Amino acid sequence: MMELFEALIQRQSGRNYAEKPVEMEKLQKCIEAAMLAPSACNSQPWSFVVVSSPEKVKEVTENILNVGFNQFCKKVPAYIAIIEEPALLSGNRVSQKYAHGDVGMAVENLCLAATAQGLTTCIMGAFGPEDRMKEILGLAPDANLRLVLSVGYAAEGDPIRPKRRKPLEEVCKFL
């Protein structure tokens, strides 16, 4: 398994997938990594739906293609849907104030775990008609479906693109 900083450098939004299924053990490891993310008051305001059966992958892909872009999904072998759940904070208080950030940390853990296992991911906020996607995933109509991630092996010859980031001085102040 690769070192953390190597995974940070290699993680990218993959849009060129090999036609190769993803092992269930690797998908499960990705979910386990997501579950290790920190959250406000340990609320763990997330749940996941792993889609890897060819029939369901086809349904999810067709729904995503309705958006008009994300054409790369035609070769995606698996998806992971991210649902934001109610966050129970201290004092039995439900608040979504921190849940969005908590879910984001879980997703990054998931993506880094995928990268460390030789997989690539692409985080999508546009995944077709939401009501239809919820139906495909077996979610309640009021579920808070946040993201759908494509997961798979990068096609051969798909290079790691150089990272373009703002300079440190532009984004950080040391006091």
N, CA and C of each residue as an Amber inpcrd file, in Angstrom:
protein
   525
   0.8290000  -1.1800000   0.0000000   0.0000000   0.0000000   0.0000000
   0.8790000   1.2520000   0.0000000   0.4370000   2.2830000  -0.6940000
   1.2670000   3.4780000  -0.8230000   1.1950000   4.3630000   0.4170000
   2.1690000   5.2290000   0.5270000   2.2270000   6.1930000   1.6200000
   1.1630000   7.2730000   1.4090000   0.7910000   7.9460000   2.4910000
  -0.2610000   8.9630000   2.4350000   0.0360000  10.0480000   1.4070000
   1.2220000  10.6430000   1.4570000   1.4940000  11.7610000   0.5540000
   1.5520000  11.3120000  -0.9000000   1.9500000  10.0880000  -1.1350000
   1.9220000   9.5560000  -2.4980000   0.4740000   9.4300000  -2.9730000
  -0.4140000   8.9700000  -2.1050000  -1.8370000   8.8750000  -2.4570000
  -2.4250000  10.2640000  -2.7050000  -2.0240000  11.2470000  -1.9090000
  -2.5090000  12.6190000  -2.1090000  -2.0930000  13.1550000  -3.4750000
  -0.8770000  12.8480000  -3.8710000  -0.3680000  13.3150000  -5.1630000
  -1.0440000  12.5650000  -6.3100000  -1.2510000  11.2760000  -6.1540000
  -1.8050000  10.4680000  -7.2430000  -3.3230000  10.5550000  -7.3680000
  -4.0210000  10.9390000  -6.2960000  -5.4830000  11.0170000  -6.3720000
  -5.8930000  12.0910000  -7.3760000  -6.7380000  11.7050000  -8.2740000
  -7.2710000  12.6600000  -9.2400000  -8.6550000  12.1970000  -9.6670000
  -9.3740000  13.0680000 -10.3370000 -10.6910000  12.6960000 -10.8550000
 -10.4870000  11.8800000 -12.1210000 -10.6970000  10.5780000 -12.0070000
 -10.4950000   9.6850000 -13.1450000 -11.6950000   9.6740000 -14.0630000
 -11.4270000   9.8360000 -15.3430000 -12.5130000   9.8320000 -16.3260000
 -12.2350000   8.8790000 -17.4910000 -11.2560000   8.0050000 -17.2930000
 -10.9080000   7.0480000 -18.3380000 -10.6980000   5.6940000 -17.6650000
 -11.7120000   4.8490000 -17.7280000 -11.7210000   3.6040000 -16.9640000
 -11.4190000   2.3810000 -17.8250000 -10.6890000   1.4490000 -17.2330000
 -10.4710000   0.1500000 -17.8600000 -11.7500000  -0.6670000 -17.7090000
 -11.9980000  -1.5280000 -18.6640000 -13.1820000  -2.3910000 -18.5760000
 -12.8260000  -3.6060000 -17.7290000 -12.7530000  -3.3660000 -16.4300000
 -12.3490000  -4.4010000 -15.4760000 -13.1700000  -4.2010000 -14.2070000
 -13.8010000  -5.2440000 -13.7000000 -14.5850000  -5.0810000 -12.4680000
 -13.6960000  -4.7760000 -11.2660000 -14.2910000  -4.1220000 -10.2860000
 -13.5850000  -3.8010000  -9.0410000 -13.9410000  -4.8680000  -8.0120000
 -12.9260000  -5.3840000  -7.3540000 -13.1350000  -6.4150000  -6.3420000
 -13.9420000  -5.8540000  -5.1720000 -14.8980000  -6.6410000  -4.6810000
 -15.7500000  -6.2140000  -3.5680000 -14.9150000  -5.8600000  -2.3440000
 -13.8100000  -6.5810000  -2.1120000 -12.9510000  -6.3000000  -0.9530000
 -12.3970000  -4.8780000  -1.0240000 -12.0510000  -4.4290000  -2.2280000
 -11.5100000  -3.0730000  -2.3860000 -12.5980000  -2.0290000  -2.1520000
 -13.7870000  -2.2890000  -2.6560000 -14.8970000  -1.3610000  -2.4220000
 -15.2180000  -1.2850000  -0.9330000 -15.2030000  -2.4250000  -0.2790000
 -15.4720000  -2.4490000   1.1630000 -14.3990000  -1.6750000   1.9250000
 -13.1370000  -1.8150000   1.5350000 -12.0520000  -1.0640000   2.1900000
 -12.2690000   0.4380000   2.0310000 -12.7630000   0.8510000   0.8790000
 -13.0500000   2.2750000   0.6520000 -14.1020000   2.7700000   1.6390000
 -15.1520000   1.9750000   1.8390000 -16.2100000   2.3550000   2.7810000
 -15.6630000   2.3780000   4.2020000 -14.8590000   1.3910000   4.5500000
 -14.2650000   1.3600000   5.8900000 -13.4050000   2.5970000   6.1310000
 -12.6700000   3.0330000   5.1240000 -11.8580000   4.2490000   5.2560000
 -12.7520000   5.4690000   5.4460000 -13.8450000   5.5420000   4.6920000
 -14.7790000   6.6630000   4.8320000 -15.3390000   6.7220000   6.2450000
 -15.6310000   5.5580000   6.8080000 -16.2140000   5.4920000   8.1500000
 -15.2390000   5.9260000   9.2390000 -13.9600000   5.9860000   8.9150000
 -12.9520000   6.4320000   9.8870000 -12.8080000   7.9500000   9.9390000
 -13.5260000   8.6600000   9.0800000 -13.4280000  10.1210000   9.0510000
 -13.9470000  10.7210000  10.3550000 -13.3770000  11.8540000  10.7440000
 -13.9020000  12.5440000  11.9230000 -15.2590000  13.1710000  11.6100000
 -16.0420000  13.3970000  12.6550000 -17.3290000  14.0750000  12.4940000
 -17.6770000  14.7750000  13.8020000 -18.4540000  15.8400000  13.6900000
 -18.8610000  16.6100000  14.8660000 -19.5740000  15.6980000  15.8560000
 -19.1130000  15.6870000  17.1000000 -19.6960000  14.8660000  18.1710000
 -19.7940000  13.3900000  17.7870000 -18.8930000  12.9560000  16.9210000
 -18.8830000  11.5740000  16.4280000 -20.2510000  11.1680000  15.8660000
 -20.9110000  12.1240000  15.2190000 -22.2710000  11.8910000  14.7130000
 -22.3120000  10.9530000  13.5010000 -21.2220000  10.8770000  12.7550000
 -21.1320000   9.9930000  11.5870000 -22.3650000  10.1420000  10.6800000
 -22.5940000  11.3530000  10.1650000 -23.8200000  11.6210000   9.4150000
 -23.7600000  11.1730000   7.9520000 -23.4770000   9.9020000   7.7280000
 -23.3330000   9.4090000   6.3680000 -23.8240000   7.9790000   6.2530000
 -24.1870000   7.6390000   5.0580000 -24.4030000   6.2400000   4.6930000
 -24.0110000   6.1240000   3.2270000 -23.8490000   4.8900000   2.7690000
 -23.3010000   4.6470000   1.4450000 -24.0890000   3.5460000   0.7500000
 -24.1770000   3.6500000  -0.5530000 -24.7260000   2.5710000  -1.3700000
 -23.6650000   2.2350000  -2.4090000 -23.1840000   0.9940000  -2.3770000
 -22.1860000   0.5260000  -3.3410000 -22.9310000  -0.1640000  -4.4790000
 -22.6630000   0.2730000  -5.6910000 -23.3170000  -0.2790000  -6.8750000
 -22.2470000  -0.9600000  -7.7250000 -22.3120000  -2.2830000  -7.8080000
 -21.3150000  -2.9950000  -8.6140000 -21.9090000  -4.0870000  -9.5030000
 -23.1790000  -4.4180000  -9.3080000 -23.7830000  -5.4220000 -10.1950000
 -23.9670000  -4.7760000 -11.5730000 -23.6520000  -5.4960000 -12.6410000
 -23.7350000  -4.9050000 -13.9840000 -25.0970000  -4.2810000 -14.3040000
 -26.1770000  -4.8960000 -13.8410000 -27.5140000  -4.3630000 -14.1380000
 -27.7190000  -3.0020000 -13.4730000 -27.3530000  -2.9100000 -12.1940000
 -27.5310000  -1.6490000 -11.4630000 -26.5600000  -0.5820000 -11.9710000
 -25.3220000  -0.9810000 -12.2890000 -24.3480000  -0.0300000 -12.8470000
 -24.9200000   0.5820000 -14.1220000 -25.5440000  -0.2520000 -14.9530000
 -26.1460000   0.2360000 -16.2040000 -27.2460000   1.2510000 -15.9130000
 -28.0940000   0.9690000 -14.9410000 -29.1770000   1.9000000 -14.5850000
 -28.6250000   3.2330000 -14.0810000 -27.6270000   3.1660000 -13.1960000
 -27.0220000   4.3910000 -12.6590000 -26.3810000   5.1810000 -13.7920000
 -25.6480000   4.4880000 -14.6650000 -24.9870000   5.1510000 -15.7920000
 -26.0050000   5.8500000 -16.6800000 -27.0900000   5.1680000 -17.0180000
 -28.1200000   5.7690000 -17.8710000 -28.6900000   7.0270000 -17.2310000
 -28.8930000   7.0020000 -15.9260000 -29.4260000   8.1750000 -15.2350000
 -28.4220000   9.3300000 -15.2800000 -27.1430000   9.0160000 -15.0510000
 -26.1030000  10.0530000 -15.0850000 -26.0060000  10.6630000 -16.4770000
 -26.0940000   9.8410000 -17.5140000 -25.9700000  10.3440000 -18.8850000
 -27.1070000  11.2900000 -19.2530000 -28.2260000  11.2440000 -18.5270000
 -29.3310000  12.1820000 -18.7580000 -28.9410000  13.6230000 -18.4980000
 -27.8650000  13.8320000 -17.7400000 -27.4110000  15.1970000 -17.4400000
 -26.8860000  15.8640000 -18.7010000 -26.3350000  15.0720000 -19.6230000
 -25.8000000  15.6340000 -20.8570000 -24.2860000  15.7190000 -20.8690000
 -23.6600000  15.4880000 -19.7360000 -22.1990000  15.3960000 -19.7030000
 -21.8410000  14.1770000 -18.8710000 -20.6050000  14.0770000 -18.4240000
 -20.1240000  12.8760000 -17.7240000 -20.2310000  11.6400000 -18.6170000
 -19.9470000  11.8400000 -19.9110000 -19.9920000  10.7390000 -20.8730000
 -18.9970000   9.6350000 -20.5360000 -17.9700000   9.9730000 -19.7620000
 -16.9780000   8.9730000 -19.3630000 -17.6160000   7.8170000 -18.5890000
 -18.7930000   8.0250000 -18.0410000 -19.4410000   6.9980000 -17.2150000
 -19.8190000   5.7480000 -18.0070000 -19.7690000   5.8140000 -19.3160000
 -20.1290000   4.6490000 -20.1330000 -19.2630000   3.4340000 -19.8260000
 -18.0600000   3.6410000 -19.2760000 -17.1570000   2.5190000 -18.9830000
 -16.9370000   2.3080000 -17.4860000 -17.6860000   2.9850000 -16.6490000
 -17.4860000   2.8800000 -15.1980000 -17.9750000   1.5140000 -14.6990000
 -17.1390000   0.7950000 -13.9170000 -17.5500000  -0.5230000 -13.4220000
 -18.2780000  -0.5160000 -12.0750000 -18.1830000   0.5980000 -11.3210000
 -18.8300000   0.6420000  -9.9970000 -19.0840000   2.0910000  -9.5960000
 -20.0600000   2.2570000  -8.7300000 -20.3750000   3.5750000  -8.1690000
 -20.5460000   3.4380000  -6.6620000 -20.3090000   4.5450000  -5.9740000
 -20.6450000   4.6250000  -4.5510000 -21.4520000   5.9050000  -4.3540000
 -22.6690000   5.7540000  -3.8650000 -23.5240000   6.9050000  -3.5730000
 -23.3080000   7.3110000  -2.1220000 -23.2850000   8.6160000  -1.8950000
 -23.0470000   9.1770000  -0.5650000 -24.3220000   9.8730000  -0.1020000
 -24.8380000   9.4510000   1.0270000 -26.0570000  10.0320000   1.5820000
 -25.7140000  10.7370000   2.8850000 -26.1620000  11.9820000   3.0080000
 -25.9920000  12.7220000   4.2670000 -27.1650000  12.3770000   5.1720000
 -26.8470000  11.8230000   6.3170000 -27.8600000  11.4040000   7.2850000
 -28.0300000  12.4740000   8.3650000 -29.1430000  12.4430000   9.1160000
 -29.3010000  13.3770000  10.2340000 -28.1480000  13.2210000  11.2250000
 -27.6400000  14.3450000  11.6800000 -26.5030000  14.3410000  12.6110000
 -27.0000000  14.5590000  14.0290000 -26.8030000  13.5600000  14.8630000
 -27.1760000  13.6610000  16.2710000 -25.9690000  14.1780000  17.0410000
 -26.0640000  15.4110000  17.5170000 -24.9660000  16.0350000  18.2490000
 -25.1800000  15.8670000  19.7460000 -24.2990000  16.4290000  20.5240000
 -24.4040000  16.2940000  21.9830000 -25.7390000  16.8370000  22.4790000
 -26.2210000  16.2690000  23.5600000 -27.5090000  16.6720000  24.1180000
 -28.6740000  16.1900000  23.2770000 -28.4430000  15.1410000  22.4810000
 -29.4830000  14.5900000  21.6010000 -30.0960000  15.6390000  20.6800000
 -29.2650000  16.5520000  20.2380000 -29.6840000  17.6350000  19.3580000
 -29.3460000  17.2550000  17.9180000 -30.3210000  17.3140000  17.0250000
 -30.0730000  17.0500000  15.6070000 -29.7580000  18.3710000  14.9270000
 -28.6300000  18.4070000  14.2250000 -28.2250000  19.6120000  13.4990000
 -27.3830000  19.2050000  12.3020000 -27.6680000  19.7890000  11.1660000
 -26.8860000  19.5070000   9.9600000 -25.7900000  20.5540000   9.7530000
 -25.5780000  21.4090000  10.7510000 -24.6190000  22.5030000  10.6050000
 -23.2430000  22.0140000  10.1640000 -22.7840000  20.8910000  10.6920000
 -21.4410000  20.4000000  10.3910000 -21.4580000  19.1810000   9.4720000
 -22.6170000  18.6510000   9.2040000 -22.7260000  17.3810000   8.4760000
 -22.1230000  17.4450000   7.0780000 -22.3190000  18.5610000   6.3890000
 -21.8110000  18.6680000   5.0220000 -20.2860000  18.5310000   5.0100000
 -19.6220000  19.2050000   5.9300000 -18.1660000  19.0860000   6.0450000
 -17.7470000  17.6980000   6.4670000 -18.4950000  17.1050000   7.3850000
 -18.1950000  15.7410000   7.8370000 -18.2690000  14.7580000   6.6680000
 -19.2990000  14.8940000   5.8600000 -19.4580000  14.0260000   4.6940000
 -18.2960000  14.2360000   3.7250000 -17.8830000  15.4800000   3.5560000
 -16.7430000  15.7660000   2.6820000 -15.4780000  15.0660000   3.1440000
 -15.2460000  15.0440000   4.4600000 -14.0610000  14.3510000   4.9790000
 -14.1620000  12.8460000   4.7350000 -15.3500000  12.2970000   4.8810000
 -15.5370000  10.8640000   4.6260000 -15.2650000  10.5400000   3.1590000
 -15.7350000  11.4060000   2.2680000 -15.5210000  11.1930000   0.8360000
 -14.0320000  11.2540000   0.4960000 -13.3130000  12.1880000   1.0720000
 -11.8690000  12.2620000   0.8000000 -11.1590000  11.0120000   1.3090000
 -11.5250000  10.5410000   2.4950000 -10.9510000   9.2810000   2.9930000
 -11.2180000   8.1480000   2.0030000 -12.4390000   8.0840000   1.5110000
 -12.8250000   7.0500000   0.5600000 -11.9690000   7.1370000  -0.7020000
 -11.8190000   8.3410000  -1.2320000 -11.0390000   8.5290000  -2.4620000
  -9.5680000   8.1810000  -2.2560000  -9.0140000   8.5470000  -1.1160000
  -7.6120000   8.2110000  -0.8400000  -7.4330000   6.7060000  -0.6720000
  -8.3950000   6.0500000  -0.0570000  -8.3310000   4.5890000   0.0800000
  -8.4050000   3.9230000  -1.2910000  -9.2460000   4.4510000  -2.1660000
  -9.3290000   3.9130000  -3.5270000  -7.9860000   4.0750000  -4.2340000
  -7.4120000   5.2620000  -4.1480000  -6.1190000   5.5270000  -4.7840000
  -5.0450000   4.5950000  -4.2450000  -5.0090000   4.4280000  -2.9330000
  -4.0000000   3.5680000  -2.3040000  -4.1240000   2.1150000  -2.7680000
  -5.3150000   1.7330000  -3.2360000  -5.5470000   0.3620000  -3.7060000
  -5.4410000   0.2310000  -5.2280000  -4.9630000   1.3050000  -5.8850000
  -4.7860000   1.2530000  -7.3310000  -6.0250000   1.5860000  -8.1330000
  -7.0250000   2.1890000  -7.4890000  -8.2670000   2.5750000  -8.1580000
  -8.2800000   4.0740000  -8.4090000  -9.1960000   4.5000000  -9.2500000
  -9.4160000   5.9170000  -9.4680000 -10.8970000   6.2140000  -9.2280000
 -11.1960000   7.4520000  -8.8850000 -12.5710000   7.8610000  -8.5960000
 -12.8660000   9.1950000  -9.2720000 -14.1290000   9.4930000  -9.4140000
 -14.5490000  10.8280000  -9.8290000 -15.7890000  11.1750000  -9.0070000
 -15.7250000  12.2990000  -8.3130000 -16.8220000  12.7540000  -7.4580000
 -17.7960000  13.5570000  -8.3140000 -19.0620000  13.1440000  -8.3260000
 -20.0550000  13.8280000  -9.1540000 -21.2090000  14.3520000  -8.3100000
 -21.4880000  15.6280000  -8.4900000 -22.6490000  16.2340000  -7.8610000
 -23.8250000  16.2660000  -8.8220000 -23.5360000  16.1290000 -10.1190000
 -24.5700000  16.0760000 -11.1530000 -24.6970000  14.6230000 -11.5860000
 -25.7850000  13.9860000 -11.1870000 -25.9260000  12.5480000 -11.4520000
 -27.2930000  12.2010000 -12.0320000 -27.8670000  13.1280000 -12.7720000
 -29.1410000  12.8730000 -13.4300000 -30.3110000  13.2230000 -12.5350000
 -31.5170000  12.9390000 -12.9990000 -32.6950000  13.2370000 -12.1840000
 -32.5860000  12.5610000 -10.8110000 -32.6140000  13.3860000  -9.7650000
 -32.3700000  12.8800000  -8.4130000 -33.4330000  11.8890000  -7.9590000
 -34.6860000  12.1520000  -8.2810000 -35.7380000  11.2290000  -7.8470000
 -35.5440000   9.8470000  -8.4680000 -35.1490000   9.8040000  -9.7270000
 -34.8980000   8.5160000 -10.3910000 -33.6690000   7.8300000  -9.7880000
 -32.6160000   8.6020000  -9.4850000 -31.4140000   8.0050000  -8.8970000
 -31.7460000   7.3960000  -7.5390000 -32.5370000   8.0980000  -6.7400000
 -32.9390000   7.5540000  -5.4360000 -33.7150000   6.2520000  -5.6060000
 -34.5720000   6.2220000  -6.6010000 -35.3470000   5.0030000  -6.8800000
 -34.4070000   3.8440000  -7.2550000 -33.4480000   4.0990000  -8.1260000
 -32.4800000   3.0730000  -8.5440000 -31.7090000   2.5450000  -7.3420000
 -31.3250000   3.4560000  -6.4460000 -30.5010000   3.0980000  -5.2890000
 -31.3090000   2.5380000  -4.1200000 -32.6280000   2.5360000  -4.2450000
 -33.4700000   2.0200000  -3.1640000 -33.5390000   2.9600000  -1.9760000
 -33.4310000   4.2620000  -2.2430000 -33.4690000   5.2720000  -1.1770000
 -34.8690000   5.8600000  -1.0510000 -35.1690000   6.3550000   0.1250000
 -36.4400000   7.0470000   0.3530000 -36.4430000   8.3610000  -0.4350000
 -37.6190000   8.8320000  -0.8480000 -37.6920000  10.0860000  -1.5950000
 -37.0880000  11.2750000  -0.8510000 -37.1160000  11.2430000   0.4980000
 -36.5780000  12.3720000   1.2620000 -35.1060000  12.1760000   1.6530000
 -34.4590000  11.1300000   1.1560000 -33.0330000  10.9090000   1.4570000
 -32.2170000  12.0720000   0.9080000 -31.1560000  12.4140000   1.6100000
 -30.3030000  13.5340000   1.2120000 -29.1040000  12.9960000   0.4260000
 -29.3440000  12.6250000  -0.8210000 -28.2980000  12.1040000  -1.7040000
 -27.3790000  13.2570000  -2.0930000 -26.1400000  13.2060000  -1.6290000
 -25.1960000  14.3040000  -1.8520000 -24.3430000  14.1300000  -3.0940000
 -23.7570000  12.9380000  -3.2420000 -22.7810000  12.7220000  -4.3030000
 -22.8810000  11.2940000  -4.8130000 -22.4050000  11.1000000  -6.0220000
 -22.1930000   9.7650000  -6.5660000 -20.7630000   9.7350000  -7.0780000
 -20.0180000   8.7200000  -6.6590000 -18.6280000   8.5720000  -7.0820000
 -18.5180000   7.4130000  -8.0560000 -17.8160000   7.6450000  -9.1490000
 -17.4590000   6.5280000 -10.0190000 -16.1810000   5.9300000  -9.4550000
 -16.0510000   4.6140000  -9.5560000 -14.8870000   3.9090000  -9.0070000
 -14.4620000   2.8320000  -9.9920000 -13.1620000   2.7730000 -10.2540000
 -12.6640000   1.7180000 -11.1320000 -11.1700000   1.8130000 -11.3140000
 -10.6700000   0.9870000 -12.1910000  -9.2500000   1.0160000 -12.5460000
  -9.0720000   1.9910000 -13.7020000  -8.0270000   2.8000000 -13.6410000
  -7.7360000   3.7180000 -14.7380000  -7.3440000   2.9130000 -15.9700000
  -7.7610000   3.3950000 -17.1280000  -7.3700000   2.7510000 -18.3770000
  -5.8550000   2.8280000 -18.5210000  -5.3000000   1.8360000 -19.1670000
  -3.8520000   1.8020000 -19.3580000  -3.4010000   3.0480000 -20.1140000
  -2.3220000   3.6300000 -19.6480000  -1.7800000   4.8160000 -20.2910000
  -2.4220000   6.1140000 -19.8390000  -3.3610000   6.0370000 -18.9050000
  -4.0030000   7.2510000 -18.3820000  -3.0560000   7.8560000 -17.3520000
  -2.3930000   8.9530000 -17.6870000  -1.3470000   9.4850000 -16.8020000
  -1.9050000  10.2150000 -15.5830000  -1.0700000  10.2990000 -14.5540000
  -1.3890000  11.1530000 -13.4080000  -1.1080000  12.5780000 -13.8680000
  -2.1200000  13.4020000 -13.8510000  -1.9520000  14.7780000 -14.3060000
  -1.2430000  15.6030000 -13.2340000  -0.4340000  16.5690000 -13.6640000
   0.2090000  17.4420000 -12.6670000  -0.8570000  18.2270000 -11.9030000
  -0.6100000  18.4310000 -10.6330000  -1.5400000  19.2050000  -9.8040000
  -1.3130000  20.6960000 -10.0670000  -2.3900000  21.4130000 -10.3030000
  -2.3150000  22.8710000 -10.4310000  -2.9760000  23.4500000  -9.1920000
  -2.1750000  24.0050000  -8.3340000  -2.6910000  24.5450000  -7.0850000
  -2.1800000  25.9690000  -6.8960000  -2.9660000  26.7580000  -6.1870000
  -2.5330000  28.1120000  -5.8500000  -1.2890000  28.0180000  -4.9750000
  -0.4570000  29.0630000  -5.0130000   0.7370000  29.0460000  -4.1490000
   0.3380000  29.0610000  -2.6690000   1.1610000  28.4580000  -1.8520000
   0.9330000  28.3880000  -0.4100000   0.6660000  29.7710000   0.1740000
   1.4490000  30.7520000  -0.2480000   1.3210000  32.1170000   0.2890000
  -0.0440000  32.7270000  -0.0060000  -0.6850000  32.2600000  -1.0600000
  -1.9850000  32.7980000  -1.4470000  -3.1320000  32.2090000  -0.6210000
  -2.9190000  31.0300000  -0.0630000  -4.0110000  30.3550000   0.6360000
  -3.7770000  30.1710000   2.1310000  -2.5910000  30.5230000   2.6130000
  -2.2830000  30.2780000   4.0190000  -1.5050000  31.4380000   4.6140000
  -1.8750000  31.7740000   5.8440000  -1.1510000  32.7990000   6.5910000
  -0.6100000  32.1410000   7.8520000   0.6880000  32.2730000   8.0840000
   1.3130000  31.7620000   9.3020000   1.4890000  32.9220000  10.2650000
   1.0000000  32.8070000  11.4780000   1.0990000  33.8870000  12.4720000
   2.0810000  33.5150000  13.5610000
